[in-house]
Each structure stands twice: as structure tokens, then as C-alpha cells.
Amino acid sequence: MERRPAPQISAEYTDLGLSLIGVVAYDDGLVRDALIAQCAAALAASGYKLGGVVQSNPHREGRRRCDMYVKDLLGGDEVKISFDRGNEARGCRLDQDAFARIDAWIERAVLEHVDLLVINKFGREEAQGRGLRAVIAEAVIGEIPLIIGVSTQNLGDFLAFAGDSATRLKPDIEAMTAWCRNAIERRARDRCEPGLPSARA
């Protein structure tokens, strides 16, 4: 899948007082994945239309590393992104072909103007100007609220890219869910879209 260059997100795309991106900074990737997946599940249960991806990391007995699966929130499909290379294997164990499917899932969610876009990780590829940077910018330009996990190591690069369109959230389910509900409802009011579920306490 051909990568497009990512535009820089700036104030021309968003009201500075009303950020479109909720950032969950983390040191532990397993905690990040669990928090974002729980937040997405709570919002989906309230009837919101979500797009993007969440990751699960089931542990298998006898393995030092977890398996890694990514799920499409809009379509419901799931793909395994880790190769089973054994306990002694070194180097990258990610299935790069699977990431082409993930890119397509996220692109589709932006095109369908979901209520909220979920991206579990802004990683090294994105920090270096590649990966999902373009689709993140497209979501902001399209005024789609977005929640994303960013490692503390890459947080500076992300904030330099996202600027005032990002708000750092507490890594807490209630805080994350409250921000997402508020962002979704605010967008609905601004666009005068009927039929969205009301935010709940």
C-alpha cells in the first residue's frame, strides 16, 4: 500500500480550544492496549460508531512473548500481527503484510466519518514521518475525534506533529471515556447530526 506524505496538523484545521485528539501516554504497551480496548468497548456499548483498531495480547503457556492480534472496530475482522518464531528467536517478529490490512481498515473508518477513530499506537514509524501520520492528519482535517496511544519515548515527536489539536489524557478508563464522549457529542452538536446517543455519566 503506497504511503502518502503526512501534512502537518496545525491551527488551521481545528479550534485551539477544542482538541480533536486524546493522547494516552504510556510506558507499558500491554497496559496501553488494555486501556484503549476497554475504553472502546464502553463507547461501543453506548451505541457510538467507532472505527480504527484495538490490540489484544493473549499469553500462551510456555511462551515468553505474547501473541498479538489487532481488531478492526468498524468491520469486526481480526488479524494476527506477530509471527510465532519460538522463544529463542531475535529481531522483528511482526507480520508487515498484516499492517497493510490495518491501514486499509483505518482509512475506511475515516472515509465513513465514524463518531470516533481509535488508534492503539503512534510508534517509531509514525515518529519518523511514516506509518499512520497521514491518516491521523486526515481525521483531524475531517473533524473526526481521535484517541491514540503514544509511548513516552515518542510523545515529543507526536506533540510536535499534532500541536494544539492534542490533549493528553490520564491513563484512566473513566477519564478517557469521558473525554471521548465529550468530543463525540461536541462534534455532533457542531454538525447538527441527529440520532447520536446522548453522553452518559
N, C-alpha and C positions, 0 to 999 in steps of 0.2 A: 504494500500500500504506500503510495507516494506521500511524503510528508510535505505539508505546506509551511512556509515561513510563518512564525507567530508574530502578529502585531503586538506592540507594547500596549498594555492596558493603561489608560490614562483618564484624567478627569472628564474628558470629552465624552466618555462612554457611560458615566454613572454619576449620580448625585453624591457629592463627597460626604454628605451627612447620612446617607442610607446605603451602606455597603451591601454588595451583592454576594460576596464570598465569605463564608465562615471557615476559618482555618483552625484545625485541630493539630497543634504541635505535639510531638511525641519523641520519646527516646526508645520505646519498646514497640516494634512493629506489630507484635501479636496483640498488645493492648489496643493499639490504634485500630486494627481490623475489627476487633470485637466491639469497640465503642461505636464505630461508624455503622457496623451491621445492625447493632441494637437500635441505634437512632433511626436508621432507615426502616426497620421493621415496625417501630412505633408509629412513624409517619404513614407508612403504607396501610397500617391497620386503621388509621383515621380516614382513609379514603383518598389521600393525595396521590397524584400520578407522579411516580418517581422514575428517573432514568439514570443511567450510569452503572457503576459496578460496586460490589462489595466482595471482600475476600474472606474465605474461611481456611483454617489451617489445622485440619484434623491430625492427631498424632497416631502413629501406628506402632504397636508394640514391637520392640526390637530395632527400631529406627531412631537414630539420633536427631534427625531432622523431620519436621512435619511435612506432610503433603500440602500443596497449595492449590486452592480452587478459586476461581473468580466467577461470580454470578451476574448476569445481565438483569437489572432490576425492571426493565421495561418488558422484555420478552420472556424472561424466566429461564433462559438457557444457562448452562454452566460449562466451564471449560477448566481442565486441569492445566496449570501453567508450570508445574515442576516435573522434571524427569526423575525417575527412580533410578539413581545411579549407584546405590549402595552406600554403606556407612563410610567407606574409605575414599570415596570419590572427592576430588577437589575441583575448584573452579566453578564457573556458572552452571547452574542446573535448571535454568529457566527455558521454557519452550517458546522461542521467539515467534514461531508461526501462530501460536495462540494469541499473541498480542495484536496481530492483525485483526482477529475477530473482535477483540476487546475495543480496539479503535473504532471499528465499524459500529459496535453497539452504542458507544458514546456519541459518535457522530449522529446516529439515528435519533437518539434522545434529544439532541439539540435541535435537529430539524423538526421534531414533533412538538417542540416547545413544552416540555414537561413542566410540572409545577416546581420541581427541584432536581438538580443534577448532582449526583453523588460520585465522587472520585476518591478512591481509598488512598491514593498515594501520588504525591508530587515528588518524584525521585531524581536520581542522578541525570537521567536523560533529559528531563524537563529543566533541571537546573542548568544544563549545558545548552539550552535553547532548542531542544528537540522534543520528541515524545508528544505529550498531550498539550503542550503550550498553546498551539493554535486553536484547539477545540475549547480550551478554557477561555481564551480571548473571545471566541465566537459566542460562548454562552453569556459572557458579560455584555458584549455588544447587543445580543438579543434580549438582554434584561432577564435572564434566567438565573434565579438564585442557585448558588453552588456551595456545597460543603466538601471540604477536601482535607486529607491528612498530609502533613508536611513534617519531615523529621527536623529536629532542632538543628542538625547539620546543614540542611538545605533551606532553613527558614529565611535567612538573609537574602538568598537568591530569589526565593518566592516573593518576598515583600518588595524587593526591587522591581520585580516583574509586575506584580499586581497593584502596587501603590495603595492609594486611598480606597480602592474598591474592596479591600480585605479587612475583616475584623477577626482578631484572634479570640477563640472561644476557650472557655475552661474545658478540660478533658473530662467532662461530666455529662451523663446522659440527659439529665433534666435541663442543663444549660444549653446543650447542643440542640435538643429537640425544641426548646422554647425559641431559640434564635431562628431555626428553620421555619417553624410555624409563623413567626412574625414576618419573616422575609417573604414567604409564600402569600400570606394574607395581604401584605403591603402591595405586592405586585398585582394581586387580584383587584384590589381597590383602585390602583393606578390605571389598570387596563379595563376596569369596569366589567370584569368577566363574571357572570352569574354561575351559580351551581357548585362553587368550591365549598368543601366542608368548612365550617367555622372553626377557628382556633379554639382549643380547649385548654383549660388549666391543667 
